[in-house]
Each structure stands twice: as structure tokens, then as C-alpha cells.
Amino acid sequence: MLLLTGATGSEPRIVIPFTIERDRIYLYATINGHEGRFLFDTGTMFSWAGIGGEGLSVARRFRTPIDGTVRYANIYWVGGIQFGNEYVRARSLLITEHDWILRRRAWAQDDGIFGMGIFEGFWVELSFSRNEIVLHRQKPIHFANANHTPLVMEDRNSTFYLPIEINGREWLMNVDTGLGEAIFFPNDIVNYTNPEDIMGRIVSNGEIGDFYLVQVNSVTVLGRTYIDKFIMNNSYIAARANWAFGTDKGLIGIRFLQNYDFLFDYRDISRGRTTGMYFMSTVSSTERDFGFSFTTEMPEPGIIAFHRSERGFTVASVLTDSLAYSLVVRPGTEITRINGKEIDVFTRGEVRTLLHRRGATSISVLNDYGEEVVIRLSQ
């Protein structure tokens, strides 16, 4: 059981501010004397940190294969965590001394991950309207009239899964704040979709397998139904998560969740128990941006996903039956300009709008010799 004390030792709640960087939640904290910047990830139960375990009690030691070699890592009990002036006395598991952590530090430029277990024992308010996490000993009054939805925990080490409906069929989706995108839908949707509603195959720079653009009649999530949408049936991230856990489930990430304020029941999650979550919409439906999680328009010229790179944006996936693919745009293609303007002048959201909604008349890409080549998409 987690115990909390405020700065004075008698505060009824703990307020922990967070920042959103690259569509992810980051908390600044001190663990075992080590200051760091940590991703808050509801998609994992335990926490990972690139710190030493001196003075911490070892809960257990485990083996895991990394790049074909079996590595060892220790799991420790954490005595406490400092968030600014607030001290959280936590009896949570912390995994350290792991090669994956070192690779993550180099790639993600943070010091680890805080999983769900770090706040066990309390009602956890995740407020995107105020950019703060608030830990409550009792259910707060301002959520008394909020909408409620059940959540599923498959076992005491699993995370939260939200039931949603797609074409009238229920699916479980992992509520994952570690995911920067909006929604990744399960692969198995294709097996319950009419062939004429499969709009085309998507190729990616990930090891995905069957990956398609699918048209669906309806998607119902958090009490709202979205009609006549194009969706991606999966992604590299969702496929890898499903491979690791032996499931075929989807993921709901920050770009969707940030339209709401949430209250999660973390009181007894180590036993696989939860009453679900409460939610309040903070953004009107007309202002919501879901990226390409679901859209009413076929993406044109066919570039589905991309990520920022040193020279601009790198294409991550592209629709095979599209203009971009016919013009030799492939996963890994570097886009340096859109409509003649350098990529740096655009936000990620603006680039997404230009590429998905026919706003780009031309793109400049790098050829095999590192030279810019202009591709005309329209007059």
C-alpha cells in the first residue's frame, strides 16, 4: 500500500505538475538521491529508472533476453520519491540495472518510466486541463457527476484496458499515456471487416505484417460515437506490444486522452482490482485532433505516419495504392520541405494536416545521394 505525505505531513492530497513534451507526460522527481525526468506511462505497471540500487531492498532478480543475450536485472522496493516539495512514500517496484534503460536514455533522453504502481493506493486524477497529477485519499467531489466507465485488469500485473465498440463489436484497448499517438486499433479488426471496406495495404519501416487502411461505420469510445471513419488496423508500436504480451489489443494514447480530465481508481491495483475511471471532456468535439487514428478523409498523397528527424521528417508508413507510393516515397524517405518551405517552420500538427488533407502541392525529399528532389503532388 502506498502512503503519501505532503510537504507539511498533513496535506489531504498531493499535486504533481507535469509537462507534455513530444506528446508524452513527463514528471521531474528524485529517486534514491538521483534527480531525473521520467515518463509517466499507464501502459506499464512497474517503473524503470537508470539509477543505482544502493540502499534499496531487492524484491527479486530476473532474466530477460536482449538482442539474443540473456541479461539480468534487479527489482527493488522504492522507499520514497520526491516531486519538488512533495514527498511520496511509495512501496512500489523499481527495475534498474538493465541494458534497455541505457538504450532508452540515449534514444528518449529521459531517465526512465513511472508505471501505474508508483501511485497505488489512491484515486489518481490526471488533469490535462491543468497539466497536473493529483493524488487523493478519497474520491474528490468535483468528479461526483462525471461520466464513468469500467476498466478491465486481466491480472494483478496488467494495466488498464478500456472497452470500446467498433461496428457494434466490443474491443479492449490499453489506456497508455506512454503512447504519443491517439488510437492504434487491433489487428484482428480486419477479420471482422467486409473485404470492400479494406481500402489498401500500408507499408511501414516496422516489422508489422498485415497492416491496412480500413473503413468502419462507427467507433464508440468514452460515450461518443464517431461515424464513417477511416482507421489504421494496427501499427508497429501496437504490433510489438501485442507480440510482447501475447494479445491482440489496441492502444489509446495521449493525443486522444488529452481531450479529457480523468480520475483513475488506483486503490487496489496490485490485486488486479479497479472500479474503473471517471472522465470529463475538456475539449469540444470540433477542436479535437486525433492525427490519423480515425479520419473522414482518405489521406492524400498517402503518407500515413512520420517522425521528426535531423533534416526534417522521416516517413514511417505509406499507403501502397497512393500517389506518394507511385512517386517512390517509401518508409525511411526524408521530407525536407513542403510547398517549398523548410520543415522547421511547421509544427507536427501542421505537417500532418498538409499531408493528410491535400494541403501539400509539393514535397522535397532526399535521394540516395543526399540531394533534394522536388516531387509535385498537385498543381
N, C-alpha and C positions, 0 to 999 in steps of 0.2 A: 504494500500500500504506500502511495506517495504522500508525503507530508509537506505542507507548504507553510512558510512564514514570510511575512512581508518585511520591509526594512525595519519596522518597529517591533516585529514579532507578533503583532495582533491584527494585521490588516485582514479584512474579510475576503479579499481577492488579490490576485497578482496580475498586474498589467505588464505585458511584454511587447514592446514595439517591434515591428518587423519592416524590412524593406522588400520591395519587389524588384528584382533585377533579372533581366533576361527571362521574364515570365516565370520566375520562381521566388519562393518565400525564403528570406534569409534572416537568421537571428544572430545577434552578437552575444557571445557568452564566454565564461571562463570555467573550464573543467579541469579539476586536479591541478590548478595553478597555471594552466595553459589558456591563453586568450585565443579566440578564434571566431570565424564567421562560418555558420553552419546552415545547411539547407534543412528546412522543415518539411518532412516527407511523410504524409499519411499513407503512402504506399508501402511502407515497411514498418514492422513492429519494433525492432531493436534499433539502437543507434550505433553509428560508426564514427570514429574520430581518429585523426592522425596524431595522437598524443601518447605519452608513456603511461604505463600502468603502475608506476611506483606508488606504493602505499594503498593501492586499491585491492580489494578482495577478489580473488579469481573465482568465478562461478563455475566455469568449465573450460576445457580446451577442446578444439575441434579441428578436423582436417577438411580441406577443400581443394579440388583440382583447379589450378590456374595455369593456363597456357600449356596444358599437358603434364604439369608437375604438381604433385601433392604438396600443399603448403599448410602450415599450422598457424592458428590464430587463437588468442585468448579472449574469453568473455569475462568482463569484470562487473561487479556491482559498483554503481556510482554512488558516492556519498552525498554529493550536492553539486549544484550548478548555480553560478552567479549570472544573472541577467541585469547588467547595470547595477542599480542599487537594490535589486530584488534577489533574494536568495531562495532557491528551490531545493528543499531537502528531498532528494529523489532516491528511491530504491529501484533503479532502472538498469537494464543490461546495456553495457557498452562494449563494442567489439573494436579492438585495436590490433596493432602489430600485424597488419595484413597488407600484402603487396598491392591489392586492389585500391587501398586507401592512398598509397603513394601515387598510383597512376591517376586516381581521381583528383588529387591535389594539383597535379600538373595540368590535367585536362580542364577541370571545372573551376580551378583557382579558389577552392574553399577548403575548410579544414575538416569536413565530414558531414554527417547526416544525423539529424534528430528524428527518430521514428516515433510512432504513436505512444510507445511505452514510457517515454520520458515524462508525460503528463498524466499517467494513470492515476485514478482515484478521484478525479474531479470532472465537473462539467467544463468543457473546453470551448470557449467562444472564439471563433475565427472570424474576425471582422475585417472585411476588405474595404468597408466604407471608412474605417478609421486606421487601417494598417496596424492592427494590434491583435495579439492573442491575450485573452483574459481567462484566468483560471478561477472558477467559482466552487465554493464548498456546497452550495445549494443551487437549484435551478433558478436563474435570475428572472426577476419579474418581467423585464421587457421582452422575454420570449414567451410569455404566458399565452398570447394569442397568435403566435407564429404557426406556420404550417409545419406539419410533422410527417416524417416518412420513416418506415422501418429500415434498418440496415442489417445485413447478414454478415456473421462471422463464422467461417467454416470450421475453425478450431481455435484454440487459445493462442496460437502463434500467427493466425492470419490477420488480415486487415479488414477494413470495412468495404462491403460490396452493396451498391445501390441498385435495386430492381428498377429497370426501365422497360418500356414496351416499344417494339419496332414491328409495324404491320400487325399489331394485336398480339404478338408473341413476347413473353417476358424474357429478359436477359439480365444477367448480373454484371455490373460494371464496378471496377475498383475505383474508389474515390481517392485520387492520387495527386496530392499537392506537389509532388516531385516532378510532375509532368508539365512542361510548359505549354503544350498544345491544349485544345479544348476537349475533343472526344475522339478516341480510337475505338471503332466498333469491332466486335468479334469476327473472326474469320468465318465461323460457321453460318453467318447470315446468308452467305452465298447458297448454301444448301437449302434454304427456305425462301429463295427468291426466284421468280419466274425468269427463264433464260432471256426473254426480251427486255428485262429490266437491268441486265448486266450491260453497262454502257461501254465497257472497254477495260483492257488489262493495263495495269500500271507497272512500270519497271522502276527499280529502286537500286540505290547503292548498298542496300542491306540484304541479308540472306532471308528473304521473306517467303518465297514460294508463291502461292496463289494470292494475288493482290489486285483487286478490281474496283472500278468505279461502279456504284450500284444506285439505282433509283428506287426509292421507297415511298409508300403512300403516307406514312406517318411515323413520327418518333415522339414518344411521350416521356418526358423526364422532368422531375420535380414539379409535377402538376400541370405542365404546359405541353401542348401538342403542336408539333411543327409538321406542316403538311407539304407533300410533294417535294421531297428533297433529294439531292444527290449526296451520297456519302461514300467514304472510303471504307471498305470492309475490314481493313487492318492496316498495320504499319510495321516497320522494322522494330520499333520500341515495344509495341504490343505483342508482336510475334515472339520476341526474345523473352518478355515477361511470361508469356504463356508457356514457352518451352521450359523455362526455369522451374515453373510451378506445376507443370503438367495439366494446364487448364486451357479452356478456350473462352476467355472472357475479354471484355473491353476495358478501357481506361477513361476516366473523366478527370481532366486536368484543370490547370489554373485558368486558362482562357475562358472556360465555361463557368467555373466556380466563382470567379471574381465578380459575377453579376449578383451575388448573394452575400448575406451575413449568415453564419452557421453557428449552431450550438450542438456539439457532439457529447454524447454520454461516454466518458472515459472511466467511469467509476469502477468497473469490474472487468476490464477488457482482458486481463491476464487469464481469466476463466472463460473467455470467449463469450461474454455477456454484454449486451448493449440494448437500450430501449430505442435506439435509432438516433435521428438528428432532427433538429428544428431548423427552419430556414426562412429568411425574409428577403424578398427581392429588393435590390438597391439600384438596379439599372432598368430602365424601360426596355421593352422588347425591341423597339425600333432602334435603340442605341447599341444593341449587343453585337459583338464581333466574335464569331466563332471560327475565324480563319477558314479552313476548308474542312471543318468537321462535318458540317452539312450546309448546303447552299442550294438556292433555287436556279443557279445558272451553271451550265457546263463550263468548266474552266477553259479559258482561251488565252494563250495558244496551246495549253495542255500541260504547263508546268504545275505540278501538284504541290510539291514541298521543296523547301530550300533552307539553307542556313548561312549565316554570315561568315565570311572568310576574309583573309588579309586583303585581297584585291576587290572584293565586292560581296557577291552571294554565290554559293555553290548549289547547283541543282541537286536535290536529293532524290526526287522521283518525278517521272513524266509519263503522261498517258501515251500509249503506243500509237493509237489511232488519232493523232493530233497534228496540227501544223508544226509545232515545235519539234516533235519527233521526226517528221519528214524533212526538217531543216537541220538534222543531225545534232539536235540538242539531246544530250544523254545525262544520266546521273554522273555527277562529277564535273559537268561543264561549268566554267566560271563565268558569271554575268558581271560585267564591269560598268555598264551604262544602260540606262533605259531612256528611250526617246532622246538620246544624245547627252543626257545629264549623268554625271557621276553618281554612283550608288550612294555615296556618303550623304547626299543632300536629302535622301528619302529615309523615312522611318521604316521599320519592318512591316508595319501595317499598311503603309502607302505602297510598298513594293508588292505586297500580297494583293492589294486592290488593283494595281496596274496589271499584274499578271493574270489575275483571275477574272477580271471584269472588262476585258477588251480595252483597257486604257493604254496599253503599250503598243505603239506603232512600230517600234524597232528596239532591238536589244543588241548590245555589243558583247561578244563573248571572246574568250581566249582560245586560239587554235593550238595545235600541238607544238608550235614553235614559240608560244607565249605572246603572239601578236594579236591585237584586237581586230575582230572581224564583225562587221555590222550585218545583222540579219533583219530583213524587212518583214514585219508581221502584217502590216496593212499600209494603205496609202495615207 
